[in-house]
Amino acid sequence: MLDESKAASYVPTCGDLRIFTFFGPAMNLSTSSDLGLEARPRFIDNDDGTITDTVLRLIWSKATLCGVERVSYAEAAEACKALGQEWRLPTRVELFQLVDDTRCSPAIDTAAFPDTMGGAYWTATEYALVPLCVRVVGFISGRADGCHRDEVRNFVRAVRSLPAST
């Protein structure tokens, strides 16, 4: 647990998964130990081409889909759907949570996602400022942006929710 006397002087660093509230000290969410639970790794390799994210309770495709080739938005959505009924493109929030600010080119845990390209990956989130655009997350530096879904080609990683019983 955090020393509450030091909570007020804590200065966050890039990639720090801490929550600050007006009502109490920060809590580190990078492991479950701050919750009084046994610590466990964030990413678990399921040895079947998938990675379980124990923090977000999601299952990710370990590999970049489509042979690590840039594809259209429609091709990306179809590649996810081809994995099975529950597979889909991630939301911007989900994919952005994979960004590791302590790394670059790619800005992601490469032990869990070894073939991640530095370029942008499609998400299912519409980009409200520009019609026909969706959000993308770039893993060169971990930046989120918007791309026209019919004119640009990007990389794709699929996701599905962890079953409730797990």
Secondary structure, DSSP 8 states (H G I E B T S, - for coil): ---HHHHTT----TT--EE--SSS--EE-SSGGGGTS----SEEE-SSSEEEETTTTEEEESS-HHHH--B-HHHHHHHHHHT-TT-B---HHHHHTT--TT--SS-S-TTTSTT--SSEEEEEEE-TTSTTEEEEEETTTTEEEEEETTT--BB---EEE--TT-
